[in-house]
């Protein structure tokens, strides 16, 4: 408003617009001095504005009471100006100047009015600052009042805090005292309870003692087991606190009570078992129960009484590991139970074993089998009955059962040690080892532990007896065997068996096809051929044709005994023992075969003795192959050769002066150093001995047959070789054709004789080989070196003849060509012998066959009535090729293989 007046005054006085500001300032200062107040500087005005702005947004103190806050909020430090119109403002300004009734007519009045107005404006302009100062002064007074109140309040608060600390300290002290009292109270209560608990064990003594002395107390009553548990707890507690007062006294009294309780248990168990035994004994005064009521007498009654006694025994077993008194009580109950069972079972078992012995007095195997089976059942039943009474096993039960099983062992052992037959001993080993140990004991090892120990002991006795009897058997029946004439009747017995087999085959052939002709020929019998009826139902089997040499009954007795003995021993004794016995048996068998071969060689022929030995050595090698054992043993020997030589040396008269020499040539020192015996180890392998003797016998056979067929030619060639050697070494020249022993005629006689020997003796040799060996592969392998030797001799002869003789001499000599020799020795020519046997076996009627002329020639040649010419040999081979070409398959090498039926068409003719 004041500004509006000033602006209006400036509009009215335009002449003063150009005055300098200095004059206006001076006038303003003069007016201020006249009015009595001083204007604020610019800095002061800015400070006032800042204070005013801060005061307008200043928040009230939070500590101010609510009623003061309400009174202050209703007041305003700076009242708001109310807007008004210009006239109201001018009117109000004139009123303030006191000139509402005056009029400005002159310049002096205007200046006067303007000065007043300016002074009033200056005064109004500073009024707001004064009001602000006054308001701030009021605020300062209020703040001073508030600070005074706050100081008073803080003093009161300090006083209250000191009082609170005092009261809190007192309260904490009181609380701690209360807690200490409560803690002491708890400790006293715990101490009282602990003392009461400790005293409770001692206070139980009177109660337990009273119950134990009560005449109505029974171990089967409901309170006995809890009383026993309490007594155990008391003893355990007192024993664990040896520092208590009167500890030895109370411990002794508790143990006395425990002894009374255990005596009650022992008495009850013993009386129960004795009553059961007495009841069974009264029913059977002799102590021997019949087989029908044995189970009822010895097991049912005990099992009926087991549940009541088992509940009591279980309590003892549970405590046996903690206290030795209970273990002793359990041992006493075990001993009483086992004594009663032994008293009941021993007479019955002895009686049963006696009955079994009387029933099977001569059949040791049946006796051992039945006796062991009986004792096995007894052991199983006793273990089951023991488990009805006791829950924990004991070694005493096995001791009792072993004692009962020894009664069977005592009866069987005298019988076993008098058995002399290896078959019986080996069967006993099989029964004890396979049936008893592997079957019964293996399936129930826990219950048959005692039975197993006795059976093993019995098995060891049987094995020991078997080994002893085997040694004697080898010495008497193999090494010391004296062959009977029938044992050495070779080849008669083989031929006889062959004729018997042929006759049986003829009868079977007649039964199978009575109208058969030459066109339906069965070359060999099938082993497994089935005769099928028209309806397709299988008939009976035709038995296989087996060579007589392959029959067990045709083996030499020592071979058969050796193999039977080894087969009996193989599964009965240990591997190491079996190896030693097998080596001994095979060595003895080989020696017996060598002796028998020498006898046959002297009595019959050399080829029979050799083939006899070869065949039986082949049988030995074949039969010992399935034994998975090493037939080698190690022998340790002491070689005293050096000791003997040193002894002879020291006893020599020249060595006497050396006794007292003090150098390395001292005789005594030399004896000690050089005379030490040596320990030598060497292995004996019977399997290799068989192979070695077999190889040696085959080599002798090959050499002997070679000498038989071409021995003279070998001597002739040896003379020629010696003559050539002499000539090469500087001797006189020679002309072989002029030598008396090398004339063409002489050589012709020699060659023809050897050729006749081949023709005549070769079939016999092949027949003997077939008769003894009965295996085409073996025959071929054995005869092949002989054939090669013959071919080599004739080849050398041809070479010599070509070198030394002319063509005319060669015609005179007429040596067979190599083709003829090879034809004679060929594999197909060897089949003539087989064809002969086939013809004889099948009874071919030569007169009814279209080729009877050729077959008649075969027959005469085979029977030795005529010689086989080269043309006949060629025709024979041609016919043989055709004969074999219609066969469905080759004849098997082994006699045990099946053989097919070959049907020869009647219209076919050989080329």
C-alpha positions in Angstrom: 0.0 0.0 0.0 2.9 2.2 0.9 4.4 1.5 -2.5 1.2 2.4 -4.2 1.2 5.8 -2.4 4.9 6.3 -3.3 4.1 5.6 -6.9 1.2 8.0 -6.8 3.4 10.6 -5.3 6.0 10.1 -8.0 3.3 10.6 -10.6 2.3 13.8 -9.0 5.9 15.1 -8.7 7.5 14.3 -12.0 10.1 17.1 -11.5 11.8 15.2 -8.8 12.4 12.2 -10.9 15.8 13.5 -12.0 17.2 14.2 -8.5 20.1 12.3 -7.5 19.7 9.2 -5.3 22.1 10.7 -2.8 19.7 13.4 -1.9 16.9 10.9 -1.4 19.1 8.8 0.8 20.0 11.8 2.9 16.5 12.9 3.3 15.5 9.4 4.3 18.3 9.4 6.9 17.1 12.7 8.2 13.6 11.4 8.5 14.7 8.4 10.2 16.7 10.4 12.7 13.7 12.5 13.2 11.4 9.6 13.6 13.8 8.0 16.2 14.7 4.6 14.5 17.4 3.5 12.1 16.8 1.5 8.9 18.2 -2.0 8.4 21.1 -2.7 6.1 20.7 -5.0 3.2 22.5 -7.9 4.9 20.3 -7.5 7.9 17.2 -7.5 5.8 18.4 -10.7 4.1 19.0 -12.3 7.5 15.5 -11.2 8.6 14.0 -12.7 5.5 15.8 -16.0 6.1 14.7 -16.1 9.7 11.2 -15.3 8.7 11.2 -18.1 6.0 12.7 -20.6 8.5 10.1 -19.5 11.2 7.2 -20.0 8.8 8.3 -23.7 8.1 9.5 -24.3 11.7 7.9 -27.4 13.3 6.7 -27.3 16.8 8.8 -29.2 19.4 7.7 -32.8 20.0 8.0 -32.3 23.8 5.3 -29.5 23.8 2.1 -30.6 25.6 -1.0 -31.2 23.5 -2.9 -28.2 25.0 0.0 -25.8 24.2 0.2 -27.2 20.7 -3.5 -26.5 20.1 -3.2 -22.9 21.4 -0.2 -22.2 19.3 -1.6 -23.7 16.2 -4.5 -21.3 16.3 -2.2 -18.3 16.3 -0.3 -17.0 13.4 3.0 -15.3 13.7 2.4 -13.2 10.6 -1.2 -12.3 10.0 -2.2 -12.4 6.4 -3.0 -9.2 4.7 -6.6 -8.7 3.5 -6.8 -7.4 0.0 -8.7 -4.3 -0.5 -9.6 -1.8 -3.3 -7.4 1.2 -4.2 -9.8 3.7 -2.7 -9.8 1.8 0.6 -6.1 1.8 0.6 -5.8 5.5 0.0 -8.5 6.2 2.5 -6.7 4.2 5.0 -3.4 5.9 4.2 -4.9 9.4 4.7 -6.5 8.2 7.9 -3.2 7.1 9.1 -1.7 10.4 8.3 -4.6 12.2 10.0 -5.4 14.1 6.8 -8.7 12.5 5.9 -10.4 15.9 6.2 -7.6 18.0 4.6 -7.1 18.8 1.0 -3.9 19.4 -0.8 -4.1 22.6 -2.6 -0.6 23.9 -2.7 2.7 22.6 -3.4 3.8 23.1 0.1 0.9 21.1 1.3 1.8 18.4 -1.2 5.4 18.4 -0.1 4.4 18.3 3.4 1.9 15.6 2.8 4.5 13.7 0.7 7.2 14.0 3.4 4.7 12.7 5.9 3.7 10.1 3.6 7.3 9.1 2.9 8.1 9.1 6.6 4.9 7.1 7.2 5.9 4.7 4.5 9.4 4.3 5.9 7.9 3.7 9.3 5.4 1.2 7.9 8.2 -0.5 6.0 10.3 -1.0 9.3 7.2 -1.9 11.3 7.0 -5.4 9.9 10.6 -5.9 10.9 9.9 -4.7 14.4 6.9 -7.0 14.6 9.2 -9.8 13.5 11.7 -8.8 16.1 9.0 -8.7 18.7 7.7 -12.1 17.6 11.2 -13.5 17.7 11.7 -12.0 21.2 8.5 -13.7 22.2 9.8 -16.9 20.8 13.0 -16.5 22.6 11.2 -16.0 25.8 9.1 -19.0 25.2 12.3 -21.0 24.3 14.0 -19.9 27.4 10.9 -20.9 29.4 10.9 -24.3 27.6 14.6 -24.7 28.3 14.0 -23.9 31.9 11.2 -26.5 32.0 13.4 -29.0 30.1 16.3 -28.4 32.6 13.9 -29.0 35.5 12.5 -32.1 33.8 16.1 -33.4 33.2 16.9 -32.9 36.8 13.8 -34.8 37.8 14.7 -37.5 35.3 18.2 -37.8 36.7 16.7 -38.1 40.1 14.3 -40.7 38.9 17.2 -42.6 37.2 19.2 -42.6 40.3 16.2 -43.9 42.3 15.6 -46.5 39.6 19.2 -47.7 39.7 19.0 -47.9 43.4 15.7 -49.9 43.3 17.0 -52.1 40.4 20.1 -52.9 42.3 18.2 -53.8 45.4 15.7 -55.9 43.3 18.6 -57.7 41.5 20.2 -58.5 44.7 16.9 -59.9 46.1 16.4 -61.9 42.9 19.8 -63.4 43.1 19.2 -64.3 46.7 16.0 -65.9 45.7 17.6 -67.9 42.9 20.3 -69.0 45.2 17.8 -70.2 47.7 15.9 -72.0 44.9 19.1 -73.6 43.7 20.0 -74.8 47.1 16.4 -76.1 47.5 16.7 -78.0 44.3 20.1 -79.4 45.2 18.7 -80.5 48.5 15.7 -82.1 46.8 18.0 -83.9 44.3 20.3 -84.9 47.1 17.4 -86.3 49.0 16.1 -88.1 46.0 19.6 -89.5 45.2 19.9 -90.7 48.7 16.5 -92.2 48.6 17.3 -93.9 45.3 20.6 -95.2 46.6 18.9 -96.3 49.8 16.2 -98.1 47.7 18.7 -100.7 46.6 19.7 -101.3 50.2 16.1 -101.2 51.4 15.2 -104.0 48.9 17.4 -106.4 50.8 14.8 -107.0 53.5 12.0 -107.4 51.0 13.9 -109.8 48.8 15.1 -111.8 51.8 11.6 -112.1 53.1 10.3 -113.4 49.8 13.1 -115.9 49.4 12.5 -117.3 52.9 8.8 -117.6 52.3 7.7 -121.2 52.1 5.1 -120.5 49.4 7.6 -119.0 47.0 7.8 -120.9 43.6 10.0 -120.3 40.6 6.9 -120.5 38.4 5.1 -117.7 40.2 4.6 -114.3 38.6 6.7 -112.4 41.1 9.8 -114.6 41.0 11.3 -113.2 37.7 10.8 -109.5 38.7 12.3 -110.3 42.1 15.3 -111.9 40.4 15.7 -108.9 38.1 15.6 -106.5 41.1 18.1 -108.7 42.9 20.4 -108.5 39.9 20.1 -104.7 39.8 20.9 -104.4 43.4 24.0 -106.6 43.1 25.2 -104.7 40.1 24.6 -101.3 41.8 26.3 -102.3 45.1 29.2 -103.9 43.2 29.7 -100.7 41.1 29.9 -98.5 44.3 32.6 -100.0 46.5 33.1 -96.7 48.4 29.7 -96.9 50.1 29.5 -97.6 53.8 29.0 -101.3 54.7 29.6 -102.2 51.0 31.1 -105.7 51.7 28.3 -106.5 54.2 25.4 -105.7 51.8 27.2 -107.3 48.8 27.6 -110.5 50.7 23.9 -110.5 51.8 22.8 -109.8 48.2 25.0 -112.6 46.9 23.5 -114.9 49.6 20.0 -114.1 48.3 21.2 -114.7 44.8 22.5 -118.1 45.8 19.2 -118.9 47.3 17.3 -117.9 44.1 19.7 -119.9 41.9 19.4 -122.9 44.2 15.6 -122.7 43.7 16.1 -122.6 39.9 18.6 -125.4 39.9 16.5 -127.6 42.2 13.4 -127.0 40.0 15.2 -127.8 36.7 17.0 -130.8 38.1 13.9 -132.2 39.6 11.9 -131.7 36.4 14.5 -133.5 34.4 14.9 -136.3 36.9 11.2 -136.8 37.0 11.0 -137.1 33.2 13.8 -139.6 33.3 12.2 -141.6 36.1 8.9 -141.7 34.3 10.4 -143.0 31.2 12.6 -145.5 33.1 9.5 -146.8 34.9 7.7 -147.4 31.6 10.8 -149.2 30.2 12.8 -150.6 33.2 15.4 -152.2 30.9 16.2 -148.8 29.5 15.6 -150.1 25.9 12.7 -148.8 24.0 11.0 -150.4 21.1 11.4 -148.9 17.7 7.7 -148.0 17.6 7.5 -146.1 20.9 11.0 -144.7 21.0 10.0 -141.3 19.7 7.1 -141.1 22.1 9.2 -142.1 25.1 12.3 -140.1 24.5 11.1 -137.0 22.7 7.4 -136.3 23.2 7.4 -136.1 27.0 10.5 -134.0 27.0 9.0 -131.6 24.5 5.8 -131.4 26.5 7.7 -130.2 29.6 10.0 -127.9 27.6 8.0 -124.7 27.5 7.7 -124.1 31.2 11.3 -124.9 31.8 12.4 -122.9 28.8 11.0 -119.6 30.2 13.1 -120.0 33.3 16.2 -121.1 31.4 15.9 -118.1 29.1 16.2 -115.8 32.1 19.4 -117.6 33.2 20.8 -117.5 29.6 20.2 -113.7 29.4 22.1 -113.1 32.6 24.9 -115.7 32.0 27.1 -113.2 30.1 26.9 -110.6 32.9 27.4 -112.7 36.1 29.5 -115.8 36.4 27.0 -117.3 38.9 24.4 -117.6 36.2 26.9 -119.1 33.8 27.7 -121.7 36.4 24.0 -122.3 37.0 23.5 -122.7 33.2 26.4 -125.1 33.0 24.9 -127.2 35.8 21.5 -127.3 34.0 23.2 -128.3 30.7 25.1 -131.0 32.5 22.0 -132.4 34.2 20.1 -132.3 30.9 22.9 -134.1 29.0 23.3 -136.7 31.8 19.7 -137.5 31.7 19.7 -137.8 27.9 22.8 -140.0 27.9 21.2 -142.2 30.5 18.1 -142.6 28.3 19.8 -142.9 24.9 22.9 -145.0 25.6 21.2 -148.3 26.2 18.8 -147.8 23.3 21.6 -146.8 20.9 23.7 -149.7 21.9 20.8 -152.1 21.5 19.9 -150.7 18.1 23.5 -150.9 16.9 23.7 -154.5 18.2 20.5 -155.3 16.3 21.8 -153.8 13.1 25.1 -155.7 13.5 23.2 -159.0 13.9 21.0 -158.2 10.9 23.8 -157.2 8.6 26.7 -159.2 10.0 28.1 -160.1 6.5 27.0 -157.0 4.6 29.4 -154.4 5.9 28.2 -151.7 3.5 24.5 -152.1 4.6 25.6 -152.1 8.2 27.6 -148.9 7.8 24.9 -147.2 5.8 22.1 -148.1 8.2 24.2 -147.4 11.3 25.4 -144.0 10.1 21.8 -143.0 9.0 20.5 -144.0 12.4 23.1 -141.9 14.2 22.5 -139.0 11.9 18.8 -139.0 12.8 19.7 -139.3 16.5 22.0 -136.2 16.2 19.3 -134.2 14.4 16.6 -135.2 16.9 18.8 -134.3 19.9 19.6 -130.9 18.4 16.0 -130.2 17.9 15.1 -131.3 21.4 17.9 -129.2 22.8 16.6 -126.2 21.1 13.2 -126.8 22.7 14.9 -126.2 26.2 17.7 -123.8 25.4 18.1 -120.9 23.1 21.9 -120.8 23.1 24.1 -123.7 21.8 26.7 -125.4 23.9 29.8 -127.5 23.0 28.8 -130.1 25.6 25.9 -131.3 23.4 28.4 -132.1 20.6 30.6 -133.9 23.1 27.6 -136.0 24.2 26.6 -136.8 20.6 30.2 -137.6 19.6 30.3 -139.9 22.6 27.1 -141.6 21.4 28.5 -141.8 17.8 31.6 -143.4 19.1 29.6 -146.4 20.2 28.8 -147.0 16.5 32.5 -146.4 15.7 33.6 -148.9 18.3 31.4 -151.5 16.7 32.3 -150.8 13.1 36.0 -150.3 13.4 36.9 -154.0 14.2 34.8 -155.0 11.2 36.4 -152.5 8.9 40.0 -153.4 9.8 39.2 -157.0 8.9 37.8 -156.3 5.5 40.1 -157.7 2.8 38.1 -156.9 -0.4 38.9 -153.7 -2.2 35.4 -153.5 -3.6 33.9 -153.5 -0.2 36.4 -150.9 1.1 35.9 -148.7 -1.9 32.1 -148.9 -1.5 32.5 -148.1 2.2 34.5 -145.0 1.3 31.8 -144.0 -1.2 29.1 -144.4 1.5 31.0 -142.4 4.1 32.3 -139.7 1.7 29.4 -139.2 -0.7 26.3 -140.2 1.1 27.2 -139.2 4.6 29.6 -136.2 4.4 28.5 -134.7 1.1 24.8 -135.3 1.3 23.8 -135.5 5.0 26.5 -133.4 6.7 26.7 -130.8 3.9 23.0 -130.1 4.1 22.9 -129.8 7.9 26.4 -129.0 9.1 25.4 -127.4 12.4 23.3 -130.3 13.8 25.7 -133.0 12.4 29.0 -131.6 13.6 29.7 -134.4 16.1 28.5 -137.0 13.6 30.9 -135.5 11.0 33.9 -135.9 13.2 33.2 -139.6 13.8 32.4 -140.2 10.1 35.7 -138.5 9.1 37.6 -140.7 11.6 35.8 -143.8 10.3 36.6 -142.7 6.7 40.3 -142.2 7.5 40.3 -145.8 8.9 38.6 -147.2 5.8 41.1 -145.2 3.6 44.0 -146.4 5.6 42.8 -150.0 5.3 42.1 -149.5 1.6 45.6 -148.3 1.0 47.1 -151.1 3.0 45.0 -153.8 1.2 45.9 -152.1 -2.2 49.6 -152.5 -1.5 49.0 -156.2 -0.6 46.8 -156.6 -3.7 49.4 -155.1 -6.0 52.1 -157.4 -4.5 50.0 -160.6 -4.6 47.6 -160.3 -7.5 49.6 -158.1 -9.9 53.3 -158.4 -9.2 53.1 -161.9 -7.9 50.5 -163.1 -10.3 51.2 -166.5 -11.9 49.3 -166.8 -15.2 47.3 -169.9 -15.9 47.5 -171.6 -19.2 44.2 -170.2 -20.2 45.4 -166.6 -19.5 48.2 -167.1 -22.1 46.1 -168.9 -24.7 46.7 -166.4 -27.4 45.5 -166.2 -30.1 43.3 -169.3 -29.5 41.0 -167.5 -27.0 40.5 -164.6 -29.4 39.7 -166.9 -32.3 37.3 -168.8 -30.2 35.5 -165.7 -29.1 35.4 -164.5 -32.7 33.8 -167.8 -33.8 31.3 -167.5 -31.1 30.5 -163.9 -32.1 30.1 -165.0 -35.8 27.8 -167.8 -34.8 25.6 -165.4 -32.8 25.6 -163.0 -35.7 24.5 -165.8 -38.1 21.7 -166.7 -35.8 20.6 -163.1 -35.6 20.8 -162.7 -39.4 18.7 -165.8 -39.8 16.1 -164.5 -37.5 16.1 -161.1 -39.2 16.0 -162.2 -42.8 15.7 -166.0 -43.2 15.3 -165.8 -47.0 18.2 -163.5 -47.6 20.4 -164.2 -50.6 23.8 -163.0 -51.7 22.2 -159.8 -53.1 21.2 -158.7 -49.6 24.4 -158.7 -47.7 25.1 -157.0 -44.4 28.8 -156.3 -44.3 28.8 -155.4 -40.7 26.3 -155.3 -37.9 25.0 -151.9 -36.8 25.6 -151.1 -33.2 22.5 -149.0 -32.7 20.3 -150.0 -35.7 16.7 -150.2 -34.8 14.3 -152.8 -36.2 11.1 -151.0 -37.0 7.8 -152.7 -37.4 5.5 -152.0 -40.3 3.5 -149.8 -38.0 6.5 -147.7 -37.1 7.1 -149.1 -33.6 10.7 -149.7 -32.7 11.7 -153.3 -32.0 14.6 -154.7 -30.2 18.1 -153.5 -30.8 20.7 -155.6 -32.6 23.7 -155.9 -30.3 26.8 -154.3 -31.6 29.7 -156.3 -32.9 32.6 -155.8 -30.5 36.0 -157.3 -31.1 37.0 -160.0 -28.7 40.1 -158.2 -27.8 38.1 -155.2 -26.6 36.0 -157.3 -24.1 37.0 -156.7 -20.5 36.9 -160.5 -19.9 39.5 -161.0 -22.6 42.0 -158.6 -21.1 45.0 -160.0 -19.4 44.0 -160.5 -15.7 46.7 -158.1 -14.3 45.5 -155.3 -16.7 41.9 -155.9 -15.7 42.8 -155.9 -12.0 45.0 -152.8 -12.3 42.3 -150.8 -14.0 39.6 -152.0 -11.6 41.8 -151.2 -8.7 42.5 -147.7 -10.0 38.9 -147.1 -10.7 38.0 -148.1 -7.1 40.8 -145.9 -5.6 40.3 -142.8 -7.7 37.3 -141.3 -5.8 38.1 -142.8 -2.4 41.5 -141.5 -1.4 43.4 -138.3 -1.7 45.1 -137.2 -4.9 48.6 -137.6 -3.6 48.0 -141.1 -2.2 46.3 -142.1 -5.4 49.2 -141.0 -7.5 51.6 -143.1 -5.5 49.4 -146.2 -5.6 48.7 -145.7 -9.3 52.4 -145.5 -10.1 53.0 -148.7 -8.2 50.1 -150.5 -9.8 51.0 -149.5 -13.3 54.6 -150.4 -12.9 53.7 -153.8 -11.6 51.2 -154.2 -14.4 53.7 -153.3 -17.1 56.2 -155.9 -15.6 53.5 -158.6 -15.6 52.7 -157.8 -19.3 56.3 -158.0 -20.2 56.6 -161.4 -18.5 53.4 -162.7 -20.2 54.6 -161.4 -23.6 57.8 -163.3 -23.2 56.0 -166.5 -22.3 53.6 -166.1 -25.3 56.6 -165.4 -27.6 58.3 -168.6 -26.4 55.1 -170.8 -26.5 53.4 -169.4 -29.6 55.0 -167.0 -32.0 56.9 -163.7 -31.9 54.1 -161.7 -33.5 51.5 -163.0 -31.0 53.7 -161.9 -28.1 54.4 -158.5 -29.6 50.8 -157.8 -30.5 49.6 -159.1 -27.1 51.9 -156.5 -25.4 51.0 -153.7 -27.8 47.3 -154.3 -27.4 47.4 -154.3 -23.6 49.6 -151.3 -23.5 47.1 -149.5 -25.7 44.4 -150.5 -23.3 46.3 -149.2 -20.4 47.0 -145.9 -22.0 43.4 -145.5 -23.1 41.9 -146.5 -19.8 44.1 -144.3 -17.5 43.5 -141.2 -19.7 40.2 -140.3 -17.9 41.9 -140.2 -14.5 42.7 -136.5 -14.0 45.8 -137.2 -12.0 49.5 -137.0 -12.3 51.0 -140.5 -12.4 54.4 -139.1 -11.5 55.9 -139.4 -8.0 59.0 -137.9 -6.6 61.4 -140.3 -4.9 64.2 -139.1 -2.7 67.2 -141.3 -2.2 70.5 -141.1 -0.3 73.5 -141.6 -2.5 76.3 -143.1 -0.4 78.7 -143.6 -3.3 81.0 -140.7 -2.3 80.9 -141.9 1.4 81.9 -145.4 0.4 84.7 -144.2 -1.9 86.0 -141.9 0.9 85.8 -144.7 3.4 87.8 -147.0 1.2 90.3 -144.2 0.6 90.8 -143.5 4.3 91.2 -147.2 5.1 93.8 -147.6 2.5 97.3 -148.2 4.1 98.8 -145.3 2.2 96.3 -142.9 3.9 97.4 -143.8 7.5 100.4 -141.4 7.5 98.1 -138.6 6.4 96.0 -138.7 9.6 98.2 -136.3 11.4 99.1 -133.9 8.7 98.2 -130.3 9.4 97.4 -129.2 5.9 94.6 -129.7 3.3 95.8 -133.3 2.6 94.7 -134.5 6.0 93.0 -137.9 5.5 90.3 -137.2 8.1 89.6 -133.8 6.7 89.3 -135.2 3.2 86.9 -137.9 4.4 84.7 -135.2 6.0 84.7 -133.0 2.9 84.5 -135.7 0.2 82.5 -138.3 2.0 79.3 -136.3 2.4 76.3 -138.3 1.2 74.2 -136.8 -1.5 70.4 -136.5 -1.6 69.0 -137.2 -5.0 65.5 -136.6 -6.3 64.1 -138.3 -9.3 60.6 -138.5 -10.7 58.9 -141.7 -11.8 56.1 -141.3 -14.3 54.1 -144.4 -14.9 52.1 -142.8 -17.7 55.4 -142.1 -19.5 56.5 -145.6 -18.8 53.5 -147.0 -20.6 54.2 -144.7 -23.6 57.8 -145.7 -23.5 57.1 -149.4 -23.4 54.4 -149.0 -26.1 56.8 -147.2 -28.3 59.5 -149.8 -27.8 57.2 -152.7 -28.4 55.9 -151.1 -31.6 59.5 -150.5 -32.8 60.4 -154.2 -32.1 57.3 -155.3 -34.0 58.1 -153.2 -37.0 61.7 -154.4 -37.0 60.7 -158.0 -36.6 58.1 -157.8 -39.4 60.5 -156.1 -41.7 63.1 -158.9 -41.1 60.4 -161.5 -41.7 59.3 -160.1 -45.0 62.6 -158.7 -46.5 65.3 -159.8 -44.0 67.2 -161.8 -46.6 67.1 -158.9 -49.0 68.4 -156.6 -46.3 71.4 -159.0 -45.7 72.0 -159.1 -49.5 72.0 -155.3 -49.7 74.3 -155.1 -46.7 76.9 -157.4 -48.4 76.7 -155.3 -51.5 77.2 -152.1 -49.4 80.2 -153.6 -47.6 81.7 -154.6 -51.0 81.3 -151.1 -52.3 82.8 -149.6 -49.2 85.9 -151.8 -49.5 86.3 -150.8 -53.1 86.0 -147.1 -52.3 88.6 -147.4 -49.5 91.1 -148.9 -51.9 90.3 -152.5 -52.0 90.1 -154.6 -55.2 87.5 -153.8 -57.8 84.6 -156.1 -58.0 82.0 -157.4 -60.5 78.8 -158.1 -58.6 77.4 -160.5 -61.2 80.5 -162.7 -60.9 80.2 -163.1 -57.1 78.9 -166.6 -56.2 76.3 -165.3 -53.9 75.2 -162.6 -56.4 74.5 -164.8 -59.4 71.3 -163.8 -61.2 69.8 -167.3 -60.5 70.7 -166.9 -56.8 69.1 -163.4 -56.7 66.0 -164.8 -58.5 65.6 -167.5 -55.9 66.1 -164.9 -53.1 63.6 -162.4 -54.7 61.0 -165.1 -55.4 61.3 -166.5 -51.9 60.8 -163.0 -50.4 57.8 -162.4 -52.8 56.2 -165.7 -51.8 56.8 -164.8 -48.1 55.0 -161.5 -48.7 52.1 -163.2 -50.4 51.8 -166.0 -47.9 52.6 -164.3 -44.6 51.2 -160.8 -45.2 47.5 -161.9 -44.9 48.4 -163.8 -41.7 50.1 -160.8 -40.3 47.2 -158.5 -41.2 44.8 -161.0 -39.7 46.7 -161.2 -36.5 46.8 -157.4 -36.3 43.1 -157.2 -36.9 42.5 -160.0 -34.4 44.5 -158.3 -31.6 44.2 -154.6 -32.4 40.6 -154.5 -33.8 41.1 -150.9 -34.9 41.7 -150.0 -38.6 43.5 -146.8 -37.7 45.8 -148.5 -35.3 46.5 -151.3 -37.7 47.2 -148.8 -40.5 49.5 -146.7 -38.3 51.4 -149.8 -37.0 51.8 -151.4 -40.5 52.7 -148.3 -42.3 56.4 -148.3 -41.2 56.6 -152.0 -42.2 55.2 -151.2 -45.6 57.6 -148.3 -46.0 60.6 -150.4 -45.0 59.6 -153.1 -47.5 59.2 -150.5 -50.3 62.6 -149.0 -49.4 64.3 -152.4 -49.5 62.9 -153.2 -52.9 63.7 -149.7 -54.2 67.3 -150.2 -53.1 67.3 -153.6 -54.8 66.0 -152.2 -58.0 68.7 -149.5 -58.0 71.5 -152.0 -57.4 70.2 -154.3 -60.1 69.9 -151.5 -62.6 73.5 -150.4 -61.8 75.2 -153.8 -61.7 73.3 -156.2 -64.0 72.5 -156.3 -67.7 69.2 -156.7 -69.3 69.5 -160.5 -69.7 70.5 -160.8 -66.0 67.5 -158.7 -65.1 65.2 -161.0 -67.0 66.8 -164.0 -65.2 66.4 -162.3 -61.9 62.7 -161.4 -62.7 62.4 -159.0 -59.7 58.9 -157.7 -59.2 58.4 -154.2 -60.2 57.7 -151.4 -57.7 54.1 -151.2 -59.0 53.6 -154.9 -58.1 55.1 -154.4 -54.7 53.0 -151.2 -54.1 49.9 -153.0 -55.4 50.5 -155.8 -53.0 51.1 -153.5 -50.1 48.5 -150.8 -51.0 45.8 -149.9 -48.6 43.1 -151.3 -50.9 45.0 -154.6 -51.1 44.9 -154.7 -47.3 41.1 -154.7 -47.5 41.2 -158.2 -49.0 41.5 -159.5 -45.4 38.4 -157.5 -44.4 36.5 -158.8 -47.5 37.4 -162.3 -46.5 36.0 -161.9 -43.1 32.9 -160.3 -44.6 32.4 -163.2 -47.0 32.9 -165.7 -44.2 30.6 -163.9 -41.8 27.7 -163.4 -44.3 28.1 -166.9 -45.8 28.0 -165.9 -49.4 27.0 -168.8 -51.5 29.5 -168.6 -54.3 27.8 -171.2 -56.5 24.6 -169.0 -56.6 26.4 -165.8 -57.6 27.0 -164.8 -61.3 30.6 -164.0 -60.5 31.3 -167.2 -58.7 34.4 -167.9 -60.7 36.1 -164.7 -59.5 34.8 -165.1 -56.0 36.1 -168.7 -56.0 39.5 -167.4 -56.9 39.3 -165.0 -54.0 38.4 -167.8 -51.7 41.3 -170.0 -52.8 43.7 -167.1 -52.6 42.5 -166.1 -49.1 42.7 -169.7 -47.9 46.2 -170.2 -49.3 45.2 -172.8 -51.9 46.6 -170.8 -54.8 48.9 -167.9 -55.4 47.7 -164.5 -56.5 49.0 -163.6 -59.9 49.3 -160.0 -61.2 46.3 -160.3 -63.4 44.3 -161.8 -60.5 45.5 -158.9 -58.3 44.3 -156.3 -60.9 41.0 -158.0 -61.3 40.6 -158.4 -57.6 41.2 -154.7 -57.0 38.8 -153.8 -59.8 36.1 -155.9 -58.2 36.9 -154.5 -54.8 36.6 -150.9 -56.1 33.1 -151.8 -57.5 32.2 -153.5 -54.3 33.1 -150.5 -52.2 31.6 -148.0 -54.6 28.1 -149.3 -53.9 28.6 -149.0 -50.2 26.9 -146.1 -48.5 29.9 -145.2 -46.5 33.3 -146.5 -45.5 33.5 -149.0 -42.7 34.3 -147.2 -39.5 37.7 -147.6 -38.0 36.5 -148.3 -34.4 34.6 -151.6 -33.8 32.3 -149.7 -31.5 31.0 -147.5 -34.4 27.8 -148.3 -36.2 28.0 -150.0 -39.5 25.5 -149.7 -42.4 23.8 -152.4 -44.3 25.0 -152.5 -47.9 22.7 -154.1 -50.5 24.4 -155.3 -53.7 22.2 -155.2 -56.8 22.0 -158.6 -58.5 22.2 -157.2 -62.0 25.4 -155.2 -61.4 28.6 -156.7 -62.7 32.1 -155.4 -62.0 34.2 -154.1 -64.9 
